Structure formats: structure tokens, C-alpha cells
Amino acid sequence: MAGPGRRMKFDRKGGMKPQIKKGTFKRVWSYVRKDYGKHMLVILFCILLASAASLVSTVSIRRLIDNVIVPGMNSGLSAVWGDLLGIIATMAVFYIAAILANLLRGMIMADITQGTLMNLRNAMFRKMETLPIKYFDTNAHGEIMSTYTNDTDSIRELIGRGIPSLIESTLSVISALTMMLVYSLWLTLAVIAGVALIVKLSSGIAKKSGKYMMGQQKSLAAEEGFVEEMMEGQRVVKVFCHQDQTKQDFDVLNENLRSDSTTANRFGNILGPINNNMGNIMYVLLALFGTLMVHAGVTNISLSGISTISIGIIVSFLSMAKTMTQTIGNLSMQINTFTMGLAGASRIFELIDQESEKDEGYVTLVNAVKDENGNIQESEKQTGLWAFRHPHTADGSVTYTELKGDIVMEHVDFGYTEDKQVLFDMSLYAKPGQKIAFVGATGAGKTTVTNLINRFYDIADGKIRYDGININKIRKPDLRRSLGIVLQEVNLFTGTVLENIRYGRLDATDEECIEAAKLANADSFITRLPDGYNTMLTGNGSSLSQGQRQLISIARAAVANPPVLIMDEATSSIDTRTEALVQKGMDNLMKGRTVFVIAHRLSTIRNSNAIMVLDHGKIIERGTHEQLLEMKGTYWQLYTGAFELE
């Protein structure tokens, strides 16, 4: 999405129509069946018991009429008293059993539903943690969050209400049809014809509803993504007085959601009234047909034999027909639940099916020691010495290369998309302990270079070598473990100050974290916090100043103790006084390490071993501070103020 600082355009043209993918329900069911297959058997038994109770009620009506009411009118109630008590007792037993079954069903379904949602969220989060940075750069965070909230909620409705209703309705229809055939073939055929018409009408409306339900989920995700973006950027919105434009943009998204939701629910909401009225019409026609059969003395054919149709059969049949049409009507009312659930599931599986970040590396980072001859050997203990373990498939040998921080880029080409190249024939080197600075206007390719070193993106052509090893051969986790990054935008997580520092190396002791804070020049302000290192941080460390947050970020990198550091404009968003404090911490951290610095203030890179001036993805000047000033080129213009970075 566009940022809040410019007018955004939203329209409904040119996009692909969202669709529910085939096999979505099967995948949802696989999650239910995997861990809760036995639970679903219990649910099936409970539904069977409840359906049996409903069927007993219908059968009892016939027995009451044909065995109690009609005979009782001729011989008196005492003659049929035993039959009446038997019918009442049977109904009472089945009704009590149905009540208990429904209670058990409700409790078990809660476990099934929430457990399945937990498994889906786990699957989403695990997949999300394997996705490349490109996915998060190209998808609004609010839309991703929507899969965890709105889409999982729609699946909750599908599993908790939709699937049980489908099973219950199917069993009810099958049992009702079976009893109908036992009672009368002719009346059953009449019911089947009416039901077929209702089902055909319902399925046609359901198809249209499903298409628009998917659109509703997409629109909802887009709106939530926009709201989250605006919440994060409220200061920018207010500073530039973009409230009115933001309201207009939200109105467009909100109107899209209203339109999609109205259309989707319009189709879903008309199903109930249509089915109910058609069921009532069928009920009246069936009553008329049955009455004519009784008066005409039509021979009744059924699974139980050939006989004369009775009043009890007609009344029971009407009750079963009413139950069947109501069941189908209730099922049609669940179409919204099904379509929204499947639409949400499609979006969830779209995330789960994203291609994970590829990693074909086989060179790993290990603890090492040197023997008396200076040869590197692998160690199981943490030694403070790291080495790349490089197995060679040709002869089966293994070599160890000491981790020093020697970085070389050779003729690197790169583009974020195939049709737009960003870096052109980029070549540079950084020897262990050297400080390399990148200077250039926004979009020149400074951050891109560092993104390639840690393989957030892979190059199109050329080579990047780390201590003589092609970084494509190094496993990404091991490569990134050897790199420390201090970004301009600091991300602090909910937890204590100590836990945020330890994020740089999870096995670091409290003492090591405190030493890292001292190295970063952060210890003095941390000890003045209410609870010192145990002070709880929330809201991305909103209770701290920007400089304090940056110092914690530097301490986090320090505790990782990497040989290579990337400093991405780490002091650009803080004031000059605080910058001196942060710069001191950075200088302490950079000692003895290979450092890549993306410079915002040129005064901070004067002591760099080499400064690269970038322009449109190319290095146009390189050299030390003094050498570049003598050249009186672009760097000289930037340093003297004759030319602005931006």
C-alpha cells in the first residue's frame, strides 16, 4: 500500500477475481481428521442419537393416532392405556438421551474447533517464519494479520457450526427418507420432487454467494491493512495534515467492503425465506395429495408392504416432510458459514502454500579451536573462535576456514524484479577489520548491497564471497549468525530490557548481556530505569527515546559478537547530542570488526577505510575521505554542501 504521505488511489478494476480453490474443504477436513478423528466419531454418535430422537417423535405420532387415539375413540382410554404409556416412555428415554448427547457434542466440538484453529495458526506461523523478506516487502502487514483473525474466525464458524450442521442434516434427510419409504412410496416420490427443486435453487444461489464471500474477505483484509498502516503512521498523517485525504481513502475501502458484503449476504439471506416458503407450499400440496389418497382408497405401496393408507401415516408423513424441508432450509442458511469459512480457508492455505525461502547451502558455522600447529579443529564447546565447516562432495573431505569477516563482491547484478535492475556490475571488497561506507541519494542501492550480503535477496549475476567461500554455499542461518545488523528503524519486542538484548544471542548469560550494554554505552541509562535491566518494554519500546532504543539495538548486536557488522543509517533519526552517545557505542562495537556503514551524516564516516559513492546502482567514486575530497567529485560536493543527498 502507499504510504500516508501521499494521496492513494483505490479502485476495483484490473484485479483478478478472488476464487475459492478446489479441494479447500478437503484440506480443512484433513486438519480436523488428523488430530480429532476419534472425537468426530463421538460427535457422529451424538448426532445419530439426536436424529433418532427426532425420528422416534415422528413414528410416535403415527402410533398415537393409529394405536391410541382412533381405537380409544371406539373402546375407551383404558383399553389403550398400556400403549400410551409405552409410547410416552419411549419418547422420554430418547429425548433425555438426545439432551445428554447434545451437551456432550457441544463440549467436544469446542475442543475440536479450537484445537484445529490452533493447528492452523501454528502451520501459518511456522510457514511465515520460513518465508523470504520479499513476501513481507510485497504484502501489507494488515492483510497478513487478517488471516490470523478474520479468516481463522470464519473457519471457526465452519468447523463449529457448518460441518456439524452438514452431518446432522444429511443424517436427518437419510433417516426421514428411509421412514417415508417405509410408510408410502407415492408420497415419498412427491417429497423427492419438491426437495429436488429446492436443492437446485439453493445450489445456484450458493455458487453466486461463494464468489462474493471470497471478495468480502479480500476487501476486509484490505481495509484492516489500511487501518493498521494509518495507526502506525498517525504522526505523519497529522504532521502533513492528511486527515481528510486519509478519510477519503478509507471511505473507498469501506465502500468496497460494504458493496462486497452486501452482495454476498444478499444471496445468502434470500435462501432461508425462499426455502421456507417452498417448504410450506410442498407441505400443503402433500396434505392435499394424502387426503385424496385416503378418500380415493388408493393402494399404498411401501417397504413394509401393500396396504391401505391410514390417517396416522398421513400425519406422520407430513411431520417428516416438514422436518426435511426445515432441515434443508437450515442447511441452506449455513451456506454463508460454509462459503465464508472456505473463503477464509483459501486465504489461509494461500499463505501456507507460499514458497519457503530456499536454502541450498551446506557450509555451516561451528565452534573451533586451533591445535599446536595452528590447524583449525571443530569443538563441541563454545570457544569464542568460529570457523566455516566446508564438506567437499568430490573426495568426501572437510575443510575448516576461520571466520574473519573478509567480504568480496565481484561483478554483482541485481534487481528486485526481473524487469527492473537495481545494481549494475557492483564490485568491492572489505578486509577483516575494515570499515566500508556507502554514500548516495535515496534509491542509489545502499541498503540493497547489505540485503545481498546477508542473502535477504539473491543476486542475479556475479559472486559474493565470505572468507573466500561463495555465500550461496553457506547455510543462511549460519551466514546471518555471523552478521550483526543495526538498523535505522529499531524493533523492540514485548519483554524486559535484558530479554531484548539477549535476542542477539539466546544463550547469552545475564552478565554477557550487561557487558554488551556497557560496550554499547547503554548501561548508564538502563540502570536508571525503574527496574533496571528487568524493566518491561511494550509497544516497541515506546517509553524510551529513539536514542535509548537505538542503544539497546546496538547492545543486541554486541552480544551476538559477530565479525561483520552492517550499520544501516543507525543515527539518522536522532538528535546531534544523542548521536554522539550512540556513535560512541557504535565505535566501541565496531572495533576489530568488518563494518559496512550506510551513511546519513558524512561526518560519521570520515575514518572509514573506503567510501563508496553510489548512484543509480553503480559505484561512481571510491576511496578514503581525503582521497575523495581531493577528487572534488560527487563526494566533495556532498561534503561541502554543494549537492544534497536527497
C-alpha positions as CSV (number, residue, x, y, z in Angstrom):
1,M,0.0,0.0,0.0
2,A,1.0,3.5,-0.4
3,G,2.4,5.4,2.5
4,P,0.3,8.0,4.3
5,G,2.3,10.9,3.0
6,R,0.8,10.8,-0.5
7,R,-2.6,10.5,-2.0
8,M,-3.6,6.9,-2.5
9,K,-5.7,5.5,-5.3
10,F,-8.1,2.6,-4.8
11,D,-10.3,1.1,-7.4
12,R,-11.9,-2.1,-8.2
13,K,-10.7,-2.6,-11.7
14,G,-8.0,-4.7,-13.2
15,G,-7.6,-7.1,-10.3
16,M,-8.1,-10.9,-10.5
17,K,-11.5,-12.1,-9.2
18,P,-10.9,-13.9,-5.9
19,Q,-11.9,-17.6,-6.0
20,I,-12.3,-20.4,-3.6
21,K,-9.8,-23.1,-4.7
22,K,-10.9,-26.6,-5.4
23,G,-10.1,-29.0,-2.6
24,T,-10.2,-26.3,0.1
25,F,-12.9,-28.2,2.2
26,K,-10.9,-31.4,1.9
27,R,-7.8,-29.7,3.3
28,V,-9.8,-28.2,6.2
29,W,-11.3,-31.6,6.9
30,S,-7.8,-33.1,6.9
31,Y,-6.8,-30.8,9.8
32,V,-9.9,-31.9,11.7
33,R,-9.4,-35.6,11.0
34,K,-5.7,-35.7,11.7
35,D,-5.9,-35.0,15.5
36,Y,-9.7,-35.3,16.2
37,G,-10.8,-38.3,14.1
38,K,-11.9,-40.2,17.2
39,H,-13.6,-37.2,18.6
40,M,-15.6,-36.8,15.4
41,L,-16.8,-40.4,15.7
42,V,-18.3,-39.4,19.1
43,I,-19.8,-36.4,17.5
44,L,-21.3,-38.6,14.8
45,F,-22.8,-40.9,17.5
46,C,-24.3,-37.9,19.3
47,I,-25.8,-36.6,16.1
48,L,-27.2,-40.1,15.3
49,L,-28.8,-40.2,18.8
50,A,-30.4,-36.8,18.3
51,S,-31.6,-37.8,14.9
52,A,-33.0,-41.0,16.3
53,A,-34.9,-39.0,18.9
54,S,-36.4,-36.8,16.2
55,L,-37.4,-39.9,14.2
56,V,-38.9,-41.6,17.2
57,S,-41.1,-38.5,17.7
58,T,-42.4,-38.8,14.1
59,V,-43.0,-42.5,14.4
60,S,-44.8,-42.0,17.8
61,I,-47.3,-39.6,16.1
62,R,-48.4,-42.5,13.9
63,R,-48.6,-44.9,16.8
64,L,-50.6,-42.4,18.9
65,I,-53.1,-41.8,16.1
66,D,-53.5,-45.4,14.8
67,N,-52.9,-47.3,18.1
68,V,-54.2,-45.0,20.7
69,I,-56.4,-42.1,19.5
70,V,-58.5,-43.8,16.9
71,P,-59.0,-47.1,18.9
72,G,-59.6,-45.1,22.1
73,M,-62.5,-43.3,20.5
74,N,-64.2,-46.7,20.0
75,S,-63.2,-48.8,23.0
76,G,-62.2,-46.1,25.6
77,L,-58.9,-44.9,27.0
78,S,-58.4,-47.9,29.4
79,A,-58.1,-50.3,26.5
80,V,-55.1,-48.4,25.0
81,W,-53.6,-47.1,28.3
82,G,-50.7,-49.6,28.1
83,D,-49.8,-48.5,24.5
84,L,-50.0,-44.8,25.6
85,L,-47.6,-45.3,28.5
86,G,-45.2,-47.3,26.3
87,I,-45.2,-44.5,23.7
88,I,-44.6,-41.8,26.3
89,A,-41.8,-43.8,28.0
90,T,-40.0,-44.4,24.7
91,M,-40.2,-40.8,23.7
92,A,-38.9,-39.7,27.2
93,V,-35.9,-42.1,27.0
94,F,-34.9,-40.9,23.6
95,Y,-35.4,-37.2,24.4
96,I,-33.3,-37.4,27.6
97,A,-30.6,-39.3,25.6
98,A,-30.7,-36.6,22.9
99,I,-30.3,-33.8,25.5
100,L,-27.3,-35.5,27.0
101,A,-25.9,-36.2,23.5
102,N,-26.2,-32.6,22.5
103,L,-24.5,-31.4,25.7
104,L,-21.6,-33.8,25.1
105,R,-21.5,-32.8,21.4
106,G,-21.2,-29.1,22.4
107,M,-18.3,-29.7,24.7
108,I,-16.4,-31.9,22.3
109,M,-17.0,-29.6,19.4
110,A,-15.4,-26.7,21.4
111,D,-12.2,-28.8,21.8
112,I,-12.2,-29.8,18.1
113,T,-12.8,-26.3,16.8
114,Q,-10.3,-24.5,19.0
115,G,-7.7,-27.3,18.6
116,T,-8.0,-27.2,14.8
117,L,-7.7,-23.4,14.8
118,M,-4.6,-23.7,17.0
119,N,-3.0,-26.2,14.5
120,L,-3.9,-23.9,11.6
121,R,-2.4,-20.9,13.3
122,N,0.7,-22.9,14.1
123,A,1.0,-24.0,10.5
124,M,0.6,-20.4,9.3
125,F,3.2,-19.0,11.8
126,R,5.7,-21.8,11.0
127,K,5.4,-21.1,7.3
128,M,5.5,-17.4,7.8
129,E,8.9,-17.8,9.7
130,T,10.3,-19.6,6.6
131,L,9.2,-17.0,4.0
132,P,11.7,-14.7,2.4
133,I,11.8,-11.0,3.2
134,K,10.4,-10.3,-0.2
135,Y,7.0,-11.7,0.9
136,F,6.7,-9.1,3.7
137,D,8.0,-6.3,1.5
138,T,5.2,-7.0,-1.1
139,N,2.3,-7.8,1.2
140,A,0.6,-5.4,3.6
141,H,1.1,-6.5,7.2
142,G,-2.5,-5.8,8.0
143,E,-3.6,-8.2,5.3
144,I,-1.3,-10.9,6.7
145,M,-2.8,-10.2,10.2
146,S,-6.3,-10.6,8.7
147,T,-5.5,-14.3,8.0
148,Y,-4.8,-14.8,11.7
149,T,-8.0,-13.0,12.8
150,N,-10.9,-12.8,10.3
151,D,-10.0,-15.8,8.3
152,T,-9.5,-18.1,11.2
153,D,-12.7,-16.8,12.8
154,S,-14.6,-17.8,9.6
155,I,-13.1,-21.3,9.8
156,R,-14.2,-21.4,13.5
157,E,-17.8,-21.0,12.3
158,L,-17.3,-23.5,9.5
159,I,-16.0,-26.2,11.9
160,G,-18.1,-25.4,14.9
161,R,-21.4,-24.9,13.1
162,G,-21.1,-25.7,9.4
163,I,-19.7,-29.2,9.5
164,P,-21.9,-30.5,12.3
165,S,-25.0,-29.0,10.6
166,L,-24.0,-30.7,7.4
167,I,-23.6,-34.1,9.1
168,E,-26.8,-33.6,11.1
169,S,-28.8,-32.5,8.1
170,T,-27.5,-35.4,6.0
171,L,-28.5,-38.0,8.6
172,S,-31.8,-36.4,9.2
173,V,-32.6,-36.4,5.4
174,I,-31.5,-40.0,5.0
175,S,-33.4,-41.3,8.1
176,A,-36.5,-39.3,7.1
177,L,-36.4,-40.6,3.5
178,T,-36.0,-44.2,4.8
179,M,-39.0,-43.9,7.1
180,M,-41.0,-42.2,4.3
181,L,-40.3,-45.2,2.1
182,V,-41.5,-47.5,4.9
183,Y,-44.7,-45.5,5.0
184,S,-45.6,-44.7,1.4
185,L,-43.8,-44.8,-1.9
186,W,-46.2,-42.4,-3.7
187,L,-45.9,-39.7,-1.0
188,T,-42.1,-40.1,-0.9
189,L,-41.8,-39.5,-4.7
190,A,-43.8,-36.3,-4.3
191,V,-41.5,-35.1,-1.5
192,I,-38.3,-36.0,-3.5
193,A,-39.6,-33.9,-6.4
194,G,-40.2,-30.9,-4.2
195,V,-36.9,-31.3,-2.4
196,A,-35.0,-31.6,-5.7
197,L,-36.5,-28.3,-6.8
198,I,-35.4,-26.6,-3.5
199,V,-31.9,-28.1,-3.7
200,K,-31.4,-26.9,-7.3
201,L,-32.5,-23.4,-6.5
202,S,-30.3,-23.4,-3.3
203,S,-27.2,-24.6,-5.1
204,G,-27.5,-21.9,-7.8
205,I,-27.7,-19.2,-5.2
206,A,-24.8,-20.7,-3.2
207,K,-22.4,-20.6,-6.2
208,K,-23.0,-16.8,-6.5
209,S,-22.8,-16.3,-2.8
210,G,-19.4,-18.2,-2.6
211,K,-17.8,-16.0,-5.2
212,Y,-18.8,-12.8,-3.4
213,M,-17.9,-14.1,0.0
214,M,-14.3,-14.5,-1.1
215,G,-14.4,-10.9,-2.4
216,Q,-15.7,-9.8,1.0
217,Q,-12.8,-11.5,2.8
218,K,-10.3,-9.8,0.4
219,S,-12.0,-6.4,1.0
220,L,-12.0,-6.9,4.7
221,A,-8.2,-7.7,4.7
222,A,-7.5,-4.6,2.6
223,E,-9.4,-2.3,5.0
224,E,-7.7,-3.8,8.0
225,G,-4.3,-3.4,6.4
226,F,-5.1,0.2,5.7
227,V,-6.3,0.9,9.3
228,E,-3.1,-0.7,10.7
229,E,-0.9,1.4,8.4
230,M,-2.7,4.6,9.4
231,M,-2.4,3.7,13.1
232,E,1.3,3.3,12.8
233,G,1.6,6.5,10.7
234,Q,-0.7,8.8,12.7
235,R,2.1,11.2,13.5
236,V,3.0,11.6,9.8
237,V,-0.7,11.9,8.9
238,K,-1.2,14.7,11.4
239,V,2.1,16.5,10.7
240,F,1.2,16.8,7.0
241,C,-2.5,17.4,7.6
242,H,-3.6,14.4,5.5
243,Q,-6.6,13.6,7.7
244,D,-9.1,14.5,5.0
245,Q,-7.4,12.5,2.3
246,T,-7.0,9.5,4.6
247,K,-10.7,9.6,5.4
248,Q,-11.5,9.6,1.7
249,D,-9.2,6.7,1.1
250,F,-10.8,4.8,4.0
251,D,-14.2,5.6,2.6
252,V,-13.3,4.0,-0.7
253,L,-12.1,0.8,1.0
254,N,-15.1,0.8,3.4
255,E,-17.4,1.2,0.4
256,N,-15.7,-1.7,-1.3
257,L,-16.2,-3.8,1.8
258,R,-19.9,-2.7,2.1
259,S,-20.6,-3.5,-1.5
260,D,-18.9,-6.9,-1.4
261,S,-20.5,-7.8,1.9
262,T,-24.0,-6.6,0.8
263,T,-23.8,-8.6,-2.4
264,A,-22.5,-11.7,-0.7
265,N,-25.1,-11.6,2.1
266,R,-27.9,-10.7,-0.2
267,F,-27.6,-14.1,-1.9
268,G,-27.2,-15.8,1.5
269,N,-30.1,-14.1,3.2
270,I,-32.7,-14.8,0.5
271,L,-32.2,-18.6,0.7
272,G,-34.0,-19.0,4.1
273,P,-37.2,-17.3,3.1
274,I,-37.3,-19.0,-0.3
275,N,-36.8,-22.4,1.1
276,N,-39.2,-21.9,3.9
277,N,-42.0,-20.8,1.6
278,M,-41.3,-23.5,-0.9
279,G,-41.4,-26.0,2.0
280,N,-44.8,-24.6,3.1
281,I,-46.2,-24.9,-0.4
282,M,-44.9,-28.5,-0.6
283,Y,-46.5,-29.2,2.8
284,V,-49.9,-28.0,1.7
285,L,-49.7,-30.0,-1.6
286,L,-48.6,-33.1,0.2
287,A,-51.5,-32.8,2.7
288,L,-53.9,-32.4,-0.3
289,F,-52.4,-35.4,-2.1
290,G,-52.6,-37.6,1.0
291,T,-56.2,-36.6,1.7
292,L,-57.1,-37.5,-1.9
293,M,-55.4,-40.9,-1.4
294,V,-57.3,-41.7,1.7
295,H,-60.7,-40.7,0.2
296,A,-60.0,-42.4,-3.1
297,G,-58.8,-45.6,-1.4
298,V,-55.6,-45.6,-3.3
299,T,-53.5,-48.7,-2.6
300,N,-50.4,-47.7,-0.5
301,I,-47.1,-49.3,-1.6
302,S,-44.2,-49.1,0.8
303,L,-41.2,-51.1,2.0
304,S,-43.4,-52.6,4.7
305,G,-45.8,-54.0,2.1
306,I,-49.0,-53.1,0.3
307,S,-51.8,-51.7,2.4
308,T,-54.4,-49.1,2.8
309,I,-53.0,-45.7,3.8
310,S,-54.1,-44.5,7.2
311,I,-54.6,-41.1,8.8
312,G,-51.7,-41.8,11.1
313,I,-49.4,-42.4,8.1
314,I,-50.5,-39.1,6.5
315,V,-50.0,-37.1,9.7
316,S,-46.6,-38.7,10.4
317,F,-45.6,-38.2,6.7
318,L,-46.5,-34.5,6.9
319,S,-44.4,-34.2,10.0
320,M,-41.4,-35.9,8.3
321,A,-41.8,-33.8,5.2
322,K,-41.9,-30.6,7.3
323,T,-38.8,-31.7,9.2
324,M,-37.0,-32.5,5.9
325,T,-37.7,-29.1,4.4
326,Q,-36.8,-27.3,7.6
327,T,-33.5,-29.3,7.7
328,I,-32.7,-28.3,4.1
329,G,-33.7,-24.7,4.9
330,N,-31.4,-24.7,7.9
331,L,-28.7,-26.2,5.8
332,S,-29.1,-23.5,3.2
333,M,-28.8,-20.9,5.9
334,Q,-25.4,-22.4,6.7
335,I,-24.3,-21.6,3.1
336,N,-22.9,-18.3,4.3
337,T,-21.0,-20.1,7.0
338,F,-19.6,-22.6,4.5
339,T,-18.7,-20.0,1.9
340,M,-17.1,-17.6,4.3
341,G,-15.3,-20.4,6.0
342,L,-14.0,-21.8,2.7
343,A,-13.1,-18.2,1.6
344,G,-11.1,-17.7,4.8
345,A,-9.5,-21.2,4.4
346,S,-8.5,-20.4,0.8
347,R,-6.6,-17.3,2.1
348,I,-5.0,-19.2,4.9
349,F,-3.9,-22.0,2.6
350,E,-2.6,-19.4,0.2
351,L,-0.2,-18.3,3.0
352,I,0.7,-21.8,3.9
353,D,1.3,-22.7,0.3
354,Q,3.7,-19.8,-0.2
355,E,7.2,-20.9,-1.3
356,S,9.6,-21.0,1.6
357,E,12.9,-19.3,1.4
358,K,15.3,-21.5,-0.5
359,D,18.5,-22.6,1.2
360,E,20.8,-24.9,-0.6
361,G,23.8,-24.1,1.5
362,Y,25.8,-26.8,3.1
363,V,28.7,-24.9,4.7
364,T,28.0,-24.5,8.4
365,L,29.3,-22.3,11.2
366,V,30.9,-24.2,14.1
367,N,32.8,-23.6,17.3
368,A,36.5,-24.2,16.6
369,V,39.9,-24.5,18.3
370,K,43.5,-24.3,17.0
371,D,45.9,-27.1,17.7
372,E,49.6,-26.6,18.5
373,N,50.3,-26.4,14.8
374,G,47.7,-23.7,14.1
375,N,45.3,-26.1,12.4
376,I,41.6,-25.5,13.0
377,Q,39.5,-28.3,14.5
378,E,35.8,-28.4,15.4
379,S,34.8,-28.1,19.0
380,E,31.7,-29.0,20.9
381,K,32.2,-26.3,23.4
382,Q,31.9,-22.6,22.9
383,T,35.4,-21.3,22.4
384,G,35.0,-17.8,21.0
385,L,36.6,-18.9,17.8
386,W,34.3,-19.7,14.8
387,A,35.0,-21.4,11.6
388,F,33.1,-22.4,8.5
389,R,32.9,-26.2,8.1
390,H,33.1,-26.9,4.4
391,P,32.4,-30.5,3.3
392,H,33.6,-31.4,-0.3
393,T,31.5,-33.9,-2.1
394,A,34.2,-34.7,-4.7
395,D,36.5,-36.5,-2.3
396,G,34.5,-36.5,1.0
397,S,37.0,-34.3,2.8
398,V,36.1,-31.5,5.2
399,T,38.0,-28.2,5.5
400,Y,37.7,-25.5,8.1
401,T,38.0,-21.8,7.4
402,E,38.4,-19.4,10.2
403,L,35.7,-16.8,10.4
404,K,37.4,-13.5,10.0
405,G,35.0,-11.3,8.0
406,D,36.6,-11.0,4.6
407,I,33.9,-9.9,2.2
408,V,34.3,-9.7,-1.6
409,M,31.7,-8.7,-4.2
410,E,32.5,-9.5,-7.8
411,H,30.6,-8.0,-10.8
412,V,27.2,-8.3,-9.0
413,D,24.0,-7.6,-10.8
414,F,20.6,-7.5,-9.0
415,G,17.0,-6.5,-9.5
416,Y,14.1,-6.9,-7.1
417,T,12.0,-7.8,-10.2
418,E,13.3,-9.3,-13.5
419,D,12.3,-6.2,-15.5
420,K,14.0,-3.6,-13.2
421,Q,17.7,-3.9,-12.4
422,V,18.9,-2.1,-9.3
423,L,22.6,-2.9,-9.1
424,F,25.0,-2.9,-12.1
425,D,28.4,-4.7,-12.2
426,M,29.0,-4.0,-8.4
427,S,32.5,-4.9,-7.2
428,L,34.1,-4.2,-3.8
429,Y,36.0,-5.8,-1.0
430,A,36.3,-5.4,2.7
431,K,39.3,-6.9,4.6
432,P,38.8,-8.1,8.2
433,G,38.6,-5.1,10.5
434,Q,38.0,-2.6,7.7
435,K,35.2,-0.1,7.7
436,I,33.4,0.4,4.4
437,A,30.9,3.2,4.0
438,F,28.2,3.7,1.4
439,V,27.1,7.2,0.4
440,G,24.4,8.2,-2.1
441,A,21.0,9.5,-2.7
442,T,17.9,7.6,-1.7
443,G,17.4,4.7,-4.2
444,A,21.1,4.6,-5.1
445,G,21.3,1.0,-3.9
446,K,23.0,1.4,-0.5
447,T,20.6,-0.8,1.5
448,T,20.3,-3.2,-1.4
449,V,24.0,-4.1,-1.1
450,T,23.7,-5.0,2.6
451,N,20.5,-7.0,1.8
452,L,22.6,-9.1,-0.6
453,I,25.4,-9.8,1.9
454,N,23.0,-11.4,4.3
455,R,21.0,-13.0,1.5
456,F,17.7,-11.4,2.2
457,Y,17.7,-11.4,-1.6
458,D,19.8,-13.5,-4.0
459,I,21.9,-11.9,-6.8
460,A,21.1,-12.3,-10.5
461,D,24.7,-12.5,-11.6
462,G,28.2,-12.3,-10.1
463,K,29.6,-13.6,-6.8
464,I,29.8,-12.6,-3.2
465,R,32.5,-14.4,-1.2
466,Y,32.8,-14.6,2.6
467,D,36.2,-15.6,3.8
468,G,36.8,-17.0,0.3
469,I,33.5,-19.0,0.3
470,N,30.7,-18.3,-2.1
471,I,27.8,-17.2,0.2
472,N,25.4,-19.4,-1.8
473,K,27.2,-22.4,-0.3
474,I,26.7,-21.1,3.3
475,R,23.5,-22.1,5.1
476,K,21.5,-18.9,5.6
477,P,21.1,-19.3,9.3
478,D,24.8,-19.7,9.7
479,L,25.6,-16.8,7.4
480,R,23.2,-14.5,9.3
481,R,24.5,-15.7,12.6
482,S,27.9,-14.3,11.7
483,L,26.5,-10.9,10.7
484,G,25.3,-8.2,13.1
485,I,22.8,-5.6,11.9
486,V,21.9,-2.2,13.5
487,L,19.0,-0.7,11.5
488,Q,17.6,2.8,11.4
489,E,14.2,1.5,12.5
490,V,14.6,-0.3,15.8
491,N,12.3,-3.2,16.7
492,L,12.0,-3.9,20.4
493,F,9.8,-6.8,21.5
494,T,7.5,-7.1,24.5
495,G,9.7,-8.2,27.3
496,T,12.4,-6.9,29.6
497,V,15.4,-4.8,28.5
498,L,17.6,-7.8,29.3
499,E,15.5,-10.1,27.1
500,N,15.6,-7.6,24.2
501,I,19.4,-7.5,24.4
502,R,19.6,-11.3,24.7
503,Y,17.7,-11.5,21.4
504,G,21.0,-11.1,19.7
505,R,22.2,-14.5,21.1
506,L,19.6,-16.5,23.1
507,D,22.2,-18.5,25.0
508,A,23.9,-15.4,26.3
509,T,24.1,-15.1,30.1
510,D,22.9,-12.0,32.1
511,E,26.5,-11.0,32.6
512,E,27.2,-11.1,28.9
513,C,24.1,-9.0,28.1
514,I,25.2,-6.4,30.7
515,E,28.7,-6.3,29.3
516,A,27.2,-5.8,25.8
517,A,25.2,-2.9,27.1
518,K,28.2,-1.4,28.6
519,L,30.1,-1.8,25.3
520,A,27.2,-0.1,23.5
521,N,27.2,2.8,26.0
522,A,23.7,1.8,27.1
523,D,24.3,0.7,30.7
524,S,24.1,4.1,32.3
525,F,20.6,4.9,31.1
526,I,19.3,1.3,31.6
527,T,20.4,1.3,35.3
528,R,18.3,4.5,35.8
529,L,15.1,2.8,34.5
530,P,12.5,1.9,37.2
531,D,13.5,-1.8,37.2
532,G,16.9,-1.5,35.5
533,Y,17.5,-4.4,33.2
534,N,14.3,-6.0,34.3
535,T,12.2,-3.0,33.1
536,M,9.3,-4.3,30.9
537,L,9.1,-2.8,27.4
538,T,5.9,-2.8,25.4
539,G,4.7,-1.1,22.3
540,N,8.1,-1.4,20.6
541,G,9.8,0.4,23.5
542,S,7.5,3.4,23.3
543,S,8.5,4.5,26.8
544,L,12.1,5.0,25.6
545,S,13.6,7.8,23.5
546,Q,14.8,7.0,20.0
547,G,18.4,7.2,21.1
548,Q,17.8,4.8,24.0
549,R,16.1,2.3,21.7
550,Q,19.0,2.5,19.3
551,L,21.5,1.9,22.1
552,I,19.6,-1.3,23.1
553,S,19.7,-2.3,19.4
554,I,23.5,-1.8,19.4
555,A,23.8,-3.8,22.6
556,R,21.8,-6.6,20.9
557,A,24.3,-6.7,18.1
558,A,27.2,-6.6,20.5
559,V,26.0,-9.6,22.5
560,A,26.0,-11.6,19.2
561,N,29.7,-10.7,18.9
562,P,29.7,-11.0,15.1
563,P,32.9,-10.5,13.0
564,V,30.9,-8.5,10.4
565,L,28.6,-5.5,11.2
566,I,26.1,-3.7,9.0
567,M,25.1,-0.3,10.2
568,D,22.1,1.0,8.2
569,E,21.8,4.7,8.9
570,A,21.7,3.9,12.6
571,T,22.0,7.5,13.7
572,S,19.9,9.3,11.1
573,S,16.7,9.7,13.2
574,I,18.3,11.0,16.4
575,D,19.4,14.4,17.5
576,T,23.1,15.5,17.4
577,R,23.6,15.3,21.2
578,T,22.2,11.8,21.4
579,E,24.1,10.9,18.2
580,A,27.4,11.5,20.0
581,L,26.3,9.0,22.7
582,V,25.1,6.4,20.1
583,Q,28.2,7.0,17.9
584,K,30.5,6.2,20.9
585,G,28.6,2.9,21.4
586,M,28.9,2.1,17.8
587,D,32.6,2.9,17.7
588,N,33.1,0.5,20.6
589,L,31.1,-2.2,18.8
590,M,33.0,-1.7,15.5
591,K,36.5,-2.2,16.9
592,G,38.2,-5.1,15.3
593,R,35.2,-6.0,13.0
594,T,34.5,-5.7,9.4
595,V,31.9,-3.0,9.1
596,F,29.6,-1.8,6.4
597,V,28.1,1.6,7.1
598,I,25.2,3.3,5.2
599,A,25.9,6.9,6.0
600,H,23.4,9.6,6.7
601,R,25.8,12.2,8.2
602,L,29.1,12.2,6.3
603,S,30.9,13.3,9.4
604,T,30.4,9.9,10.9
605,I,32.4,8.1,8.2
606,R,35.5,10.2,7.9
607,N,37.6,7.4,9.4
608,S,36.4,4.7,7.0
609,N,38.9,2.7,5.2
610,A,37.0,3.1,2.0
611,I,33.9,5.2,1.0
612,M,31.7,4.0,-1.9
613,V,29.7,6.7,-3.6
614,L,26.7,5.1,-5.3
615,D,24.4,6.5,-8.0
616,H,21.6,4.5,-9.6
617,G,23.1,1.2,-8.7
618,K,26.7,1.9,-9.7
619,I,29.8,2.9,-7.8
620,I,30.8,6.2,-9.3
621,E,33.6,7.0,-6.8
622,R,35.6,5.1,-4.2
623,G,38.4,6.0,-1.9
624,T,39.2,7.3,1.6
625,H,37.7,10.6,2.9
626,E,40.8,12.5,1.9
627,Q,41.2,10.9,-1.5
628,L,37.6,11.7,-2.4
629,L,37.9,15.3,-1.3
630,E,40.9,15.7,-3.5
631,M,39.0,14.3,-6.5
632,K,36.4,17.1,-6.0
633,G,33.7,15.0,-7.4
634,T,30.3,14.0,-6.1
635,Y,31.5,13.2,-2.6
636,W,33.2,16.6,-2.4
637,Q,30.0,18.2,-3.4
638,L,28.1,16.3,-0.8
639,Y,30.6,17.0,1.9
640,T,30.8,20.7,1.2
641,G,27.1,21.1,0.8
642,A,27.2,21.9,-2.9
643,F,25.0,18.9,-3.5
644,E,22.3,17.3,-1.3
645,L,22.0,13.6,-0.6
646,E,18.3,13.6,-1.2
